[in-house]
Amino acid sequence: MGGGLTALASTLFDWYTTHRIETVHQILGRFLIFMALGIWWGLLMWNWREALGRKRLTRTGTAVRFVLFLGLMLGLAYALWSMSRH
């Protein structure tokens, strides 16, 4: 599902920046690639989670995850803000 949403967001962003719609083949290709990579990434993350078992994250690991999440959210907020200025 994440790959489909990423492909949709990428398609809409390209449409917003170029003011033209791509061909159906390009859009379907983008969806196919993003969804296949999303499934592959999800399986990798699932196997990584299973490999950890019931180990708790260290305090540093928790802090790193929080900083990465915060950075991602700030990046997305900036992207939305910069798109709305035009």
PDB file with SEQRES, HELIX, SHEET and CRYST1 records, atoms N, CA, C and O in Angstrom:
SEQRES   1 A   86  MET GLY GLY GLY LEU THR ALA LEU ALA SER THR LEU PHE          
SEQRES   2 A   86  ASP TRP TYR THR THR HIS ARG ILE GLU THR VAL HIS GLN          
SEQRES   3 A   86  ILE LEU GLY ARG PHE LEU ILE PHE MET ALA LEU GLY ILE          
SEQRES   4 A   86  TRP TRP GLY LEU LEU MET TRP ASN TRP ARG GLU ALA LEU          
SEQRES   5 A   86  GLY ARG LYS ARG LEU THR ARG THR GLY THR ALA VAL ARG          
SEQRES   6 A   86  PHE VAL LEU PHE LEU GLY LEU MET LEU GLY LEU ALA TYR          
SEQRES   7 A   86  ALA LEU TRP SER MET SER ARG HIS                              
HELIX    1 AA1 GLY A    2  THR A   18  1                                  17    
HELIX    2 AA2 VAL A   24  LEU A   52  1                                  29    
HELIX    3 AA3 ARG A   59  SER A   84  1                                  26    
CRYST1    1.000    1.000    1.000  90.00  90.00  90.00 P 1           1          
ATOM      1  N   MET A   1       0.822  -1.186   0.000  1.00  0.00           N  
ATOM      2  CA  MET A   1       0.000   0.000   0.000  1.00  0.00           C  
ATOM      3  C   MET A   1       0.871   1.258   0.000  1.00  0.00           C  
ATOM      4  O   MET A   1       0.558   2.237  -0.677  1.00  0.00           O  
ATOM      5  N   GLY A   2       1.961   1.224   0.759  1.00  0.00           N  
ATOM      6  CA  GLY A   2       2.843   2.382   0.808  1.00  0.00           C  
ATOM      7  C   GLY A   2       3.440   2.708  -0.547  1.00  0.00           C  
ATOM      8  O   GLY A   2       3.639   3.876  -0.878  1.00  0.00           O  
ATOM      9  N   GLY A   3       3.726   1.674  -1.333  1.00  0.00           N  
ATOM     10  CA  GLY A   3       4.276   1.915  -2.666  1.00  0.00           C  
ATOM     11  C   GLY A   3       3.272   2.595  -3.577  1.00  0.00           C  
ATOM     12  O   GLY A   3       3.639   3.454  -4.378  1.00  0.00           O  
ATOM     13  N   GLY A   4       2.011   2.216  -3.460  1.00  0.00           N  
ATOM     14  CA  GLY A   4       0.965   2.851  -4.257  1.00  0.00           C  
ATOM     15  C   GLY A   4       0.771   4.309  -3.888  1.00  0.00           C  
ATOM     16  O   GLY A   4       0.593   5.158  -4.761  1.00  0.00           O  
ATOM     17  N   LEU A   5       0.805   4.597  -2.599  1.00  0.00           N  
ATOM     18  CA  LEU A   5       0.663   5.979  -2.154  1.00  0.00           C  
ATOM     19  C   LEU A   5       1.870   6.816  -2.564  1.00  0.00           C  
ATOM     20  O   LEU A   5       1.728   7.987  -2.917  1.00  0.00           O  
ATOM     21  N   THR A   6       3.045   6.222  -2.516  1.00  0.00           N  
ATOM     22  CA  THR A   6       4.248   6.933  -2.948  1.00  0.00           C  
ATOM     23  C   THR A   6       4.190   7.216  -4.448  1.00  0.00           C  
ATOM     24  O   THR A   6       4.550   8.308  -4.890  1.00  0.00           O  
ATOM     25  N   ALA A   7       3.743   6.245  -5.224  1.00  0.00           N  
ATOM     26  CA  ALA A   7       3.620   6.442  -6.667  1.00  0.00           C  
ATOM     27  C   ALA A   7       2.586   7.519  -6.980  1.00  0.00           C  
ATOM     28  O   ALA A   7       2.798   8.341  -7.872  1.00  0.00           O  
ATOM     29  N   LEU A   8       1.473   7.520  -6.257  1.00  0.00           N  
ATOM     30  CA  LEU A   8       0.446   8.538  -6.459  1.00  0.00           C  
ATOM     31  C   LEU A   8       0.990   9.913  -6.099  1.00  0.00           C  
ATOM     32  O   LEU A   8       0.786  10.876  -6.838  1.00  0.00           O  
ATOM     33  N   ALA A   9       1.681  10.009  -4.966  1.00  0.00           N  
ATOM     34  CA  ALA A   9       2.248  11.294  -4.553  1.00  0.00           C  
ATOM     35  C   ALA A   9       3.274  11.781  -5.565  1.00  0.00           C  
ATOM     36  O   ALA A   9       3.311  12.968  -5.889  1.00  0.00           O  
ATOM     37  N   SER A  10       4.104  10.877  -6.064  1.00  0.00           N  
ATOM     38  CA  SER A  10       5.116  11.241  -7.054  1.00  0.00           C  
ATOM     39  C   SER A  10       4.469  11.707  -8.354  1.00  0.00           C  
ATOM     40  O   SER A  10       4.924  12.677  -8.960  1.00  0.00           O  
ATOM     41  N   THR A  11       3.412  11.022  -8.785  1.00  0.00           N  
ATOM     42  CA  THR A  11       2.699  11.406 -10.004  1.00  0.00           C  
ATOM     43  C   THR A  11       2.055  12.775  -9.843  1.00  0.00           C  
ATOM     44  O   THR A  11       2.145  13.615 -10.739  1.00  0.00           O  
ATOM     45  N   LEU A  12       1.403  13.005  -8.701  1.00  0.00           N  
ATOM     46  CA  LEU A  12       0.766  14.301  -8.467  1.00  0.00           C  
ATOM     47  C   LEU A  12       1.788  15.419  -8.356  1.00  0.00           C  
ATOM     48  O   LEU A  12       1.549  16.529  -8.831  1.00  0.00           O  
ATOM     49  N   PHE A  13       2.931  15.131  -7.729  1.00  0.00           N  
ATOM     50  CA  PHE A  13       3.982  16.142  -7.621  1.00  0.00           C  
ATOM     51  C   PHE A  13       4.532  16.497  -8.995  1.00  0.00           C  
ATOM     52  O   PHE A  13       4.753  17.672  -9.288  1.00  0.00           O  
ATOM     53  N   ASP A  14       4.757  15.489  -9.843  1.00  0.00           N  
ATOM     54  CA  ASP A  14       5.230  15.761 -11.199  1.00  0.00           C  
ATOM     55  C   ASP A  14       4.203  16.577 -11.983  1.00  0.00           C  
ATOM     56  O   ASP A  14       4.562  17.495 -12.719  1.00  0.00           O  
ATOM     57  N   TRP A  15       2.945  16.241 -11.822  1.00  0.00           N  
ATOM     58  CA  TRP A  15       1.876  16.993 -12.499  1.00  0.00           C  
ATOM     59  C   TRP A  15       1.844  18.429 -11.995  1.00  0.00           C  
ATOM     60  O   TRP A  15       1.641  19.357 -12.778  1.00  0.00           O  
ATOM     61  N   TYR A  16       2.039  18.616 -10.711  1.00  0.00           N  
ATOM     62  CA  TYR A  16       2.027  19.959 -10.129  1.00  0.00           C  
ATOM     63  C   TYR A  16       3.200  20.790 -10.638  1.00  0.00           C  
ATOM     64  O   TYR A  16       3.042  21.975 -10.934  1.00  0.00           O  
ATOM     65  N   THR A  17       4.372  20.174 -10.741  1.00  0.00           N  
ATOM     66  CA  THR A  17       5.552  20.942 -11.138  1.00  0.00           C  
ATOM     67  C   THR A  17       5.650  21.159 -12.640  1.00  0.00           C  
ATOM     68  O   THR A  17       6.131  22.206 -13.074  1.00  0.00           O  
ATOM     69  N   THR A  18       5.202  20.186 -13.457  1.00  0.00           N  
ATOM     70  CA  THR A  18       5.340  20.322 -14.906  1.00  0.00           C  
ATOM     71  C   THR A  18       4.052  20.782 -15.586  1.00  0.00           C  
ATOM     72  O   THR A  18       4.080  21.193 -16.746  1.00  0.00           O  
ATOM     73  N   HIS A  19       2.944  20.718 -14.890  1.00  0.00           N  
ATOM     74  CA  HIS A  19       1.622  21.107 -15.414  1.00  0.00           C  
ATOM     75  C   HIS A  19       1.228  20.302 -16.642  1.00  0.00           C  
ATOM     76  O   HIS A  19       0.565  20.810 -17.547  1.00  0.00           O  
ATOM     77  N   ARG A  20       1.642  19.039 -16.663  1.00  0.00           N  
ATOM     78  CA  ARG A  20       1.203  18.136 -17.728  1.00  0.00           C  
ATOM     79  C   ARG A  20       1.057  16.733 -17.147  1.00  0.00           C  
ATOM     80  O   ARG A  20       1.702  16.380 -16.160  1.00  0.00           O  
ATOM     81  N   ILE A  21       0.192  15.944 -17.783  1.00  0.00           N  
ATOM     82  CA  ILE A  21      -0.066  14.578 -17.342  1.00  0.00           C  
ATOM     83  C   ILE A  21       0.804  13.638 -18.171  1.00  0.00           C  
ATOM     84  O   ILE A  21       0.936  13.800 -19.384  1.00  0.00           O  
ATOM     85  N   GLU A  22       1.391  12.658 -17.500  1.00  0.00           N  
ATOM     86  CA  GLU A  22       2.226  11.684 -18.192  1.00  0.00           C  
ATOM     87  C   GLU A  22       1.346  10.675 -18.922  1.00  0.00           C  
ATOM     88  O   GLU A  22       0.127  10.664 -18.752  1.00  0.00           O  
ATOM     89  N   THR A  23       1.976   9.827 -19.740  1.00  0.00           N  
ATOM     90  CA  THR A  23       1.225   8.794 -20.437  1.00  0.00           C  
ATOM     91  C   THR A  23       0.807   7.705 -19.448  1.00  0.00           C  
ATOM     92  O   THR A  23       1.383   7.579 -18.368  1.00  0.00           O  
ATOM     93  N   VAL A  24      -0.176   6.942 -19.825  1.00  0.00           N  
ATOM     94  CA  VAL A  24      -0.683   5.869 -18.966  1.00  0.00           C  
ATOM     95  C   VAL A  24       0.414   4.843 -18.700  1.00  0.00           C  
ATOM     96  O   VAL A  24       0.506   4.311 -17.594  1.00  0.00           O  
ATOM     97  N   HIS A  25       1.239   4.563 -19.693  1.00  0.00           N  
ATOM     98  CA  HIS A  25       2.320   3.590 -19.518  1.00  0.00           C  
ATOM     99  C   HIS A  25       3.332   4.063 -18.481  1.00  0.00           C  
ATOM    100  O   HIS A  25       3.826   3.259 -17.690  1.00  0.00           O  
ATOM    101  N   GLN A  26       3.644   5.347 -18.474  1.00  0.00           N  
ATOM    102  CA  GLN A  26       4.584   5.875 -17.489  1.00  0.00           C  
ATOM    103  C   GLN A  26       3.998   5.804 -16.083  1.00  0.00           C  
ATOM    104  O   GLN A  26       4.698   5.460 -15.131  1.00  0.00           O  
ATOM    105  N   ILE A  27       2.732   6.126 -15.957  1.00  0.00           N  
ATOM    106  CA  ILE A  27       2.080   6.096 -14.635  1.00  0.00           C  
ATOM    107  C   ILE A  27       1.986   4.658 -14.129  1.00  0.00           C  
ATOM    108  O   ILE A  27       2.291   4.389 -12.967  1.00  0.00           O  
ATOM    109  N   LEU A  28       1.567   3.736 -14.992  1.00  0.00           N  
ATOM    110  CA  LEU A  28       1.470   2.336 -14.577  1.00  0.00           C  
ATOM    111  C   LEU A  28       2.845   1.759 -14.251  1.00  0.00           C  
ATOM    112  O   LEU A  28       2.988   0.984 -13.306  1.00  0.00           O  
ATOM    113  N   GLY A  29       3.849   2.134 -15.028  1.00  0.00           N  
ATOM    114  CA  GLY A  29       5.205   1.683 -14.735  1.00  0.00           C  
ATOM    115  C   GLY A  29       5.685   2.181 -13.382  1.00  0.00           C  
ATOM    116  O   GLY A  29       6.319   1.446 -12.624  1.00  0.00           O  
ATOM    117  N   ARG A  30       5.377   3.433 -13.091  1.00  0.00           N  
ATOM    118  CA  ARG A  30       5.759   3.996 -11.792  1.00  0.00           C  
ATOM    119  C   ARG A  30       5.062   3.238 -10.660  1.00  0.00           C  
ATOM    120  O   ARG A  30       5.691   2.902  -9.657  1.00  0.00           O  
ATOM    121  N   PHE A  31       3.759   2.971 -10.822  1.00  0.00           N  
ATOM    122  CA  PHE A  31       3.037   2.227  -9.793  1.00  0.00           C  
ATOM    123  C   PHE A  31       3.613   0.832  -9.613  1.00  0.00           C  
ATOM    124  O   PHE A  31       3.774   0.368  -8.484  1.00  0.00           O  
ATOM    125  N   LEU A  32       3.923   0.161 -10.712  1.00  0.00           N  
ATOM    126  CA  LEU A  32       4.476  -1.186 -10.647  1.00  0.00           C  
ATOM    127  C   LEU A  32       5.820  -1.199  -9.921  1.00  0.00           C  
ATOM    128  O   LEU A  32       6.056  -2.045  -9.058  1.00  0.00           O  
ATOM    129  N   ILE A  33       6.691  -0.266 -10.268  1.00  0.00           N  
ATOM    130  CA  ILE A  33       8.012  -0.218  -9.644  1.00  0.00           C  
ATOM    131  C   ILE A  33       7.908   0.115  -8.159  1.00  0.00           C  
ATOM    132  O   ILE A  33       8.514  -0.560  -7.327  1.00  0.00           O  
ATOM    133  N   PHE A  34       7.140   1.155  -7.824  1.00  0.00           N  
ATOM    134  CA  PHE A  34       7.032   1.548  -6.423  1.00  0.00           C  
ATOM    135  C   PHE A  34       6.371   0.461  -5.573  1.00  0.00           C  
ATOM    136  O   PHE A  34       6.784   0.226  -4.438  1.00  0.00           O  
ATOM    137  N   MET A  35       5.353  -0.198  -6.116  1.00  0.00           N  
ATOM    138  CA  MET A  35       4.679  -1.235  -5.338  1.00  0.00           C  
ATOM    139  C   MET A  35       5.577  -2.458  -5.167  1.00  0.00           C  
ATOM    140  O   MET A  35       5.596  -3.058  -4.092  1.00  0.00           O  
ATOM    141  N   ALA A  36       6.319  -2.837  -6.205  1.00  0.00           N  
ATOM    142  CA  ALA A  36       7.228  -3.978  -6.079  1.00  0.00           C  
ATOM    143  C   ALA A  36       8.324  -3.674  -5.062  1.00  0.00           C  
ATOM    144  O   ALA A  36       8.650  -4.517  -4.227  1.00  0.00           O  
ATOM    145  N   LEU A  37       8.891  -2.475  -5.132  1.00  0.00           N  
ATOM    146  CA  LEU A  37       9.917  -2.102  -4.163  1.00  0.00           C  
ATOM    147  C   LEU A  37       9.338  -1.983  -2.755  1.00  0.00           C  
ATOM    148  O   LEU A  37      10.016  -2.302  -1.779  1.00  0.00           O  
ATOM    149  N   GLY A  38       8.089  -1.526  -2.644  1.00  0.00           N  
ATOM    150  CA  GLY A  38       7.444  -1.433  -1.342  1.00  0.00           C  
ATOM    151  C   GLY A  38       7.230  -2.805  -0.713  1.00  0.00           C  
ATOM    152  O   GLY A  38       7.429  -2.978   0.490  1.00  0.00           O  
ATOM    153  N   ILE A  39       6.828  -3.772  -1.519  1.00  0.00           N  
ATOM    154  CA  ILE A  39       6.652  -5.136  -1.008  1.00  0.00           C  
ATOM    155  C   ILE A  39       7.996  -5.707  -0.575  1.00  0.00           C  
ATOM    156  O   ILE A  39       8.104  -6.311   0.492  1.00  0.00           O  
ATOM    157  N   TRP A  40       9.022  -5.517  -1.403  1.00  0.00           N  
ATOM    158  CA  TRP A  40      10.359  -6.005  -1.068  1.00  0.00           C  
ATOM    159  C   TRP A  40      10.869  -5.364   0.216  1.00  0.00           C  
ATOM    160  O   TRP A  40      11.407  -6.057   1.079  1.00  0.00           O  
ATOM    161  N   TRP A  41      10.709  -4.051   0.353  1.00  0.00           N  
ATOM    162  CA  TRP A  41      11.160  -3.348   1.548  1.00  0.00           C  
ATOM    163  C   TRP A  41      10.380  -3.805   2.780  1.00  0.00           C  
ATOM    164  O   TRP A  41      10.953  -3.967   3.857  1.00  0.00           O  
ATOM    165  N   GLY A  42       9.073  -4.011   2.620  1.00  0.00           N  
ATOM    166  CA  GLY A  42       8.263  -4.491   3.730  1.00  0.00           C  
ATOM    167  C   GLY A  42       8.705  -5.861   4.212  1.00  0.00           C  
ATOM    168  O   GLY A  42       8.760  -6.111   5.417  1.00  0.00           O  
ATOM    169  N   LEU A  43       9.017  -6.742   3.287  1.00  0.00           N  
ATOM    170  CA  LEU A  43       9.505  -8.071   3.666  1.00  0.00           C  
ATOM    171  C   LEU A  43      10.846  -7.991   4.385  1.00  0.00           C  
ATOM    172  O   LEU A  43      11.078  -8.704   5.361  1.00  0.00           O  
ATOM    173  N   LEU A  44      11.727  -7.122   3.898  1.00  0.00           N  
ATOM    174  CA  LEU A  44      13.010  -6.940   4.578  1.00  0.00           C  
ATOM    175  C   LEU A  44      12.811  -6.426   6.000  1.00  0.00           C  
ATOM    176  O   LEU A  44      13.452  -6.908   6.934  1.00  0.00           O  
ATOM    177  N   MET A  45      11.931  -5.456   6.162  1.00  0.00           N  
ATOM    178  CA  MET A  45      11.682  -4.894   7.498  1.00  0.00           C  
ATOM    179  C   MET A  45      11.021  -5.936   8.407  1.00  0.00           C  
ATOM    180  O   MET A  45      11.330  -6.008   9.596  1.00  0.00           O  
ATOM    181  N   TRP A  46      10.121  -6.732   7.852  1.00  0.00           N  
ATOM    182  CA  TRP A  46       9.460  -7.770   8.649  1.00  0.00           C  
ATOM    183  C   TRP A  46      10.474  -8.798   9.130  1.00  0.00           C  
ATOM    184  O   TRP A  46      10.463  -9.186  10.299  1.00  0.00           O  
ATOM    185  N   ASN A  47      11.353  -9.241   8.230  1.00  0.00           N  
ATOM    186  CA  ASN A  47      12.374 -10.213   8.613  1.00  0.00           C  
ATOM    187  C   ASN A  47      13.341  -9.615   9.629  1.00  0.00           C  
ATOM    188  O   ASN A  47      13.785 -10.312  10.541  1.00  0.00           O  
ATOM    189  N   TRP A  48      13.670  -8.343   9.486  1.00  0.00           N  
ATOM    190  CA  TRP A  48      14.553  -7.680  10.441  1.00  0.00           C  
ATOM    191  C   TRP A  48      13.882  -7.611  11.811  1.00  0.00           C  
ATOM    192  O   TRP A  48      14.525  -7.833  12.837  1.00  0.00           O  
ATOM    193  N   ARG A  49      12.604  -7.305  11.819  1.00  0.00           N  
ATOM    194  CA  ARG A  49      11.855  -7.237  13.083  1.00  0.00           C  
ATOM    195  C   ARG A  49      11.791  -8.605  13.746  1.00  0.00           C  
ATOM    196  O   ARG A  49      11.944  -8.718  14.962  1.00  0.00           O  
ATOM    197  N   GLU A  50      11.567  -9.634  12.956  1.00  0.00           N  
ATOM    198  CA  GLU A  50      11.521 -10.990  13.490  1.00  0.00           C  
ATOM    199  C   GLU A  50      12.885 -11.411  14.020  1.00  0.00           C  
ATOM    200  O   GLU A  50      12.964 -12.124  15.020  1.00  0.00           O  
ATOM    201  N   ALA A  51      13.954 -10.981  13.366  1.00  0.00           N  
ATOM    202  CA  ALA A  51      15.302 -11.343  13.799  1.00  0.00           C  
ATOM    203  C   ALA A  51      15.643 -10.706  15.144  1.00  0.00           C  
ATOM    204  O   ALA A  51      16.414 -11.262  15.927  1.00  0.00           O  
ATOM    205  N   LEU A  52      15.066  -9.544  15.402  1.00  0.00           N  
ATOM    206  CA  LEU A  52      15.319  -8.893  16.685  1.00  0.00           C  
ATOM    207  C   LEU A  52      14.684  -9.660  17.839  1.00  0.00           C  
ATOM    208  O   LEU A  52      15.163  -9.626  18.973  1.00  0.00           O  
ATOM    209  N   GLY A  53      13.598 -10.349  17.519  1.00  0.00           N  
ATOM    210  CA  GLY A  53      12.902 -11.090  18.568  1.00  0.00           C  
ATOM    211  C   GLY A  53      12.297 -10.141  19.577  1.00  0.00           C  
ATOM    212  O   GLY A  53      11.652  -9.158  19.215  1.00  0.00           O  
ATOM    213  N   ARG A  54      12.505 -10.435  20.819  1.00  0.00           N  
ATOM    214  CA  ARG A  54      11.926  -9.617  21.875  1.00  0.00           C  
ATOM    215  C   ARG A  54      12.945  -8.684  22.525  1.00  0.00           C  
ATOM    216  O   ARG A  54      12.721  -8.171  23.621  1.00  0.00           O  
ATOM    217  N   LYS A  55      14.062  -8.472  21.838  1.00  0.00           N  
ATOM    218  CA  LYS A  55      15.065  -7.571  22.391  1.00  0.00           C  
ATOM    219  C   LYS A  55      14.512  -6.151  22.441  1.00  0.00           C  
ATOM    220  O   LYS A  55      13.860  -5.693  21.503  1.00  0.00           O  
ATOM    221  N   ARG A  56      14.780  -5.468  23.538  1.00  0.00           N  
ATOM    222  CA  ARG A  56      14.382  -4.075  23.658  1.00  0.00           C  
ATOM    223  C   ARG A  56      15.464  -3.194  23.037  1.00  0.00           C  
ATOM    224  O   ARG A  56      16.652  -3.514  23.078  1.00  0.00           O  
ATOM    225  N   LEU A  57      15.026  -2.096  22.473  1.00  0.00           N  
ATOM    226  CA  LEU A  57      15.981  -1.148  21.936  1.00  0.00           C  
ATOM    227  C   LEU A  57      16.717  -0.449  23.075  1.00  0.00           C  
ATOM    228  O   LEU A  57      16.165  -0.227  24.152  1.00  0.00           O  
ATOM    229  N   THR A  58      17.935  -0.119  22.819  1.00  0.00           N  
ATOM    230  CA  THR A  58      18.690   0.640  23.805  1.00  0.00           C  
ATOM    231  C   THR A  58      18.182   2.080  23.813  1.00  0.00           C  
ATOM    232  O   THR A  58      17.397   2.481  22.954  1.00  0.00           O  
ATOM    233  N   ARG A  59      18.632   2.827  24.772  1.00  0.00           N  
ATOM    234  CA  ARG A  59      18.225   4.234  24.862  1.00  0.00           C  
ATOM    235  C   ARG A  59      18.703   4.999  23.621  1.00  0.00           C  
ATOM    236  O   ARG A  59      17.998   5.873  23.115  1.00  0.00           O  
ATOM    237  N   THR A  60      19.888   4.671  23.142  1.00  0.00           N  
ATOM    238  CA  THR A  60      20.416   5.322  21.942  1.00  0.00           C  
ATOM    239  C   THR A  60      19.579   4.961  20.720  1.00  0.00           C  
ATOM    240  O   THR A  60      19.277   5.826  19.897  1.00  0.00           O  
ATOM    241  N   GLY A  61      19.203   3.693  20.596  1.00  0.00           N  
ATOM    242  CA  GLY A  61      18.372   3.268  19.469  1.00  0.00           C  
ATOM    243  C   GLY A  61      17.032   3.974  19.448  1.00  0.00           C  
ATOM    244  O   GLY A  61      16.542   4.350  18.383  1.00  0.00           O  
ATOM    245  N   THR A  62      16.437   4.157  20.611  1.00  0.00           N  
ATOM    246  CA  THR A  62      15.166   4.863  20.697  1.00  0.00           C  
ATOM    247  C   THR A  62      15.338   6.323  20.285  1.00  0.00           C  
ATOM    248  O   THR A  62      14.493   6.872  19.578  1.00  0.00           O  
ATOM    249  N   ALA A  63      16.419   6.947  20.719  1.00  0.00           N  
ATOM    250  CA  ALA A  63      16.684   8.345  20.372  1.00  0.00           C  
ATOM    251  C   ALA A  63      16.918   8.497  18.873  1.00  0.00           C  
ATOM    252  O   ALA A  63      16.434   9.450  18.262  1.00  0.00           O  
ATOM    253  N   VAL A  64      17.659   7.562  18.278  1.00  0.00           N  
ATOM    254  CA  VAL A  64      17.929   7.622  16.841  1.00  0.00           C  
ATOM    255  C   VAL A  64      16.631   7.487  16.052  1.00  0.00           C  
ATOM    256  O   VAL A  64      16.419   8.221  15.086  1.00  0.00           O  
ATOM    257  N   ARG A  65      15.773   6.572  16.443  1.00  0.00           N  
ATOM    258  CA  ARG A  65      14.483   6.419  15.766  1.00  0.00           C  
ATOM    259  C   ARG A  65      13.652   7.692  15.864  1.00  0.00           C  
ATOM    260  O   ARG A  65      13.027   8.106  14.888  1.00  0.00           O  
ATOM    261  N   PHE A  66      13.646   8.310  17.039  1.00  0.00           N  
ATOM    262  CA  PHE A  66      12.874   9.528  17.219  1.00  0.00           C  
ATOM    263  C   PHE A  66      13.409  10.654  16.341  1.00  0.00           C  
ATOM    264  O   PHE A  66      12.631  11.382  15.725  1.00  0.00           O  
ATOM    265  N   VAL A  67      14.733  10.802  16.278  1.00  0.00           N  
ATOM    266  CA  VAL A  67      15.344  11.853  15.458  1.00  0.00           C  
ATOM    267  C   VAL A  67      15.060  11.613  13.985  1.00  0.00           C  
ATOM    268  O   VAL A  67      14.760  12.560  13.258  1.00  0.00           O  
ATOM    269  N   LEU A  68      15.148  10.375  13.528  1.00  0.00           N  
ATOM    270  CA  LEU A  68      14.832  10.071  12.131  1.00  0.00           C  
ATOM    271  C   LEU A  68      13.375  10.365  11.807  1.00  0.00           C  
ATOM    272  O   LEU A  68      13.071  10.929  10.755  1.00  0.00           O  
ATOM    273  N   PHE A  69      12.472   9.985  12.709  1.00  0.00           N  
ATOM    274  CA  PHE A  69      11.057  10.261  12.503  1.00  0.00           C  
ATOM    275  C   PHE A  69      10.796  11.759  12.458  1.00  0.00           C  
ATOM    276  O   PHE A  69      10.071  12.238  11.587  1.00  0.00           O  
ATOM    277  N   LEU A  70      11.380  12.497  13.387  1.00  0.00           N  
ATOM    278  CA  LEU A  70      11.196  13.936  13.429  1.00  0.00           C  
ATOM    279  C   LEU A  70      11.752  14.591  12.167  1.00  0.00           C  
ATOM    280  O   LEU A  70      11.127  15.496  11.616  1.00  0.00           O  
ATOM    281  N   GLY A  71      12.910  14.148  11.709  1.00  0.00           N  
ATOM    282  CA  GLY A  71      13.482  14.676  10.475  1.00  0.00           C  
ATOM    283  C   GLY A  71      12.595  14.416   9.274  1.00  0.00           C  
ATOM    284  O   GLY A  71      12.435  15.287   8.419  1.00  0.00           O  
ATOM    285  N   LEU A  72      12.018  13.228   9.202  1.00  0.00           N  
ATOM    286  CA  LEU A  72      11.112  12.901   8.100  1.00  0.00           C  
ATOM    287  C   LEU A  72       9.874  13.788   8.134  1.00  0.00           C  
ATOM    288  O   LEU A  72       9.458  14.315   7.103  1.00  0.00           O  
ATOM    289  N   MET A  73       9.294  13.953   9.296  1.00  0.00           N  
ATOM    290  CA  MET A  73       8.089  14.780   9.409  1.00  0.00           C  
ATOM    291  C   MET A  73       8.380  16.243   9.066  1.00  0.00           C  
ATOM    292  O   MET A  73       7.572  16.891   8.402  1.00  0.00           O  
ATOM    293  N   LEU A  74       9.513  16.763   9.507  1.00  0.00           N  
ATOM    294  CA  LEU A  74       9.879  18.143   9.175  1.00  0.00           C  
ATOM    295  C   LEU A  74      10.132  18.291   7.675  1.00  0.00           C  
ATOM    296  O   LEU A  74       9.771  19.304   7.076  1.00  0.00           O  
ATOM    297  N   GLY A  75      10.756  17.273   7.072  1.00  0.00           N  
ATOM    298  CA  GLY A  75      10.971  17.300   5.626  1.00  0.00           C  
ATOM    299  C   GLY A  75       9.666  17.296   4.849  1.00  0.00           C  
ATOM    300  O   GLY A  75       9.521  18.019   3.862  1.00  0.00           O  
ATOM    301  N   LEU A  76       8.721  16.487   5.291  1.00  0.00           N  
ATOM    302  CA  LEU A  76       7.416  16.462   4.624  1.00  0.00           C  
ATOM    303  C   LEU A  76       6.676  17.776   4.812  1.00  0.00           C  
ATOM    304  O   LEU A  76       6.051  18.273   3.876  1.00  0.00           O  
ATOM    305  N   ALA A  77       6.739  18.338   6.001  1.00  0.00           N  
ATOM    306  CA  ALA A  77       6.085  19.626   6.253  1.00  0.00           C  
ATOM    307  C   ALA A  77       6.699  20.713   5.375  1.00  0.00           C  
ATOM    308  O   ALA A  77       5.979  21.552   4.832  1.00  0.00           O  
ATOM    309  N   TYR A  78       8.019  20.703   5.231  1.00  0.00           N  
ATOM    310  CA  TYR A  78       8.680  21.684   4.368  1.00  0.00           C  
ATOM    311  C   TYR A  78       8.259  21.492   2.905  1.00  0.00           C  
ATOM    312  O   TYR A  78       8.025  22.469   2.194  1.00  0.00           O  
ATOM    313  N   ALA A  79       8.167  20.251   2.463  1.00  0.00           N  
ATOM    314  CA  ALA A  79       7.750  19.987   1.079  1.00  0.00           C  
ATOM    315  C   ALA A  79       6.340  20.516   0.831  1.00  0.00           C  
ATOM    316  O   ALA A  79       6.084  21.141  -0.199  1.00  0.00           O  
ATOM    317  N   LEU A  80       5.438  20.274   1.753  1.00  0.00           N  
ATOM    318  CA  LEU A  80       4.068  20.790   1.607  1.00  0.00           C  
ATOM    319  C   LEU A  80       4.058  22.315   1.619  1.00  0.00           C  
ATOM    320  O   LEU A  80       3.350  22.940   0.830  1.00  0.00           O  
ATOM    321  N   TRP A  81       4.836  22.908   2.507  1.00  0.00           N  
ATOM    322  CA  TRP A  81       4.887  24.371   2.592  1.00  0.00           C  
ATOM    323  C   TRP A  81       5.437  24.965   1.312  1.00  0.00           C  
ATOM    324  O   TRP A  81       4.900  25.953   0.810  1.00  0.00           O  
ATOM    325  N   SER A  82       6.512  24.374   0.769  1.00  0.00           N  
ATOM    326  CA  SER A  82       7.108  24.924  -0.448  1.00  0.00           C  
ATOM    327  C   SER A  82       6.178  24.733  -1.652  1.00  0.00           C  
ATOM    328  O   SER A  82       6.168  25.569  -2.556  1.00  0.00           O  
ATOM    329  N   MET A  83       5.405  23.657  -1.677  1.00  0.00           N  
ATOM    330  CA  MET A  83       4.457  23.460  -2.775  1.00  0.00           C  
ATOM    331  C   MET A  83       3.302  24.443  -2.684  1.00  0.00           C  
ATOM    332  O   MET A  83       2.774  24.861  -3.715  1.00  0.00           O  
ATOM    333  N   SER A  84       2.900  24.821  -1.491  1.00  0.00           N  
ATOM    334  CA  SER A  84       1.752  25.714  -1.345  1.00  0.00           C  
ATOM    335  C   SER A  84       2.109  27.166  -1.636  1.00  0.00           C  
ATOM    336  O   SER A  84       1.209  27.983  -1.835  1.00  0.00           O  
ATOM    337  N   ARG A  85       3.391  27.511  -1.667  1.00  0.00           N  
ATOM    338  CA  ARG A  85       3.803  28.896  -1.936  1.00  0.00           C  
ATOM    339  C   ARG A  85       3.624  29.273  -3.384  1.00  0.00           C  
ATOM    340  O   ARG A  85       3.525  30.465  -3.673  1.00  0.00           O  
ATOM    341  N   HIS A  86       3.577  28.355  -4.299  1.00  0.00           N  
ATOM    342  CA  HIS A  86       3.523  28.670  -5.741  1.00  0.00           C  
ATOM    343  C   HIS A  86       2.137  28.955  -6.173  1.00  0.00           C  
ATOM    344  O   HIS A  86       1.902  29.237  -7.348  1.00  0.00           O  
TER     345      HIS A  86                                                      
END                                                                             
